[in-house]
Amino acid sequence: MLTERQGERLPDWLDTVRRDNLPSLRTLAAGIDRDAVIAGPTLPWNLGAVEGHVNRIKMLKRRMFGRAGFRLLRRRVLLA
């Protein structure tokens, strides 16, 4: 379903999971946001660039932990 980018098959998979006797998959299926999960492999765009920026900011924050306040962190994020 994911490698072939066929998100429209998700509702059938969720119905199959609900009928099976696998409690961990039932819990997963109950917590899924159907529209978001169907859109992921179906639509042609992604959030890779945004995730890259978030990852970069988190790395800067971790490296600076305990060393300075928000003002320095803000300056490093904006200048990097």
HELIX and SHEET records of a PDB file:
HELIX    1   1 GLY A    7  ARG A    9  5                                   3    
HELIX    2   2 LEU A   10  ARG A   19  1                                  10    
HELIX    3   3 PRO A   23  ALA A   30  1                                   8    
HELIX    4   4 ARG A   34  THR A   42  1                                   9    
HELIX    5   5 GLY A   48  ARG A   63  1                                  16    
HELIX    6   6 PHE A   70  LEU A   79  1                                  10    
END                                                                             
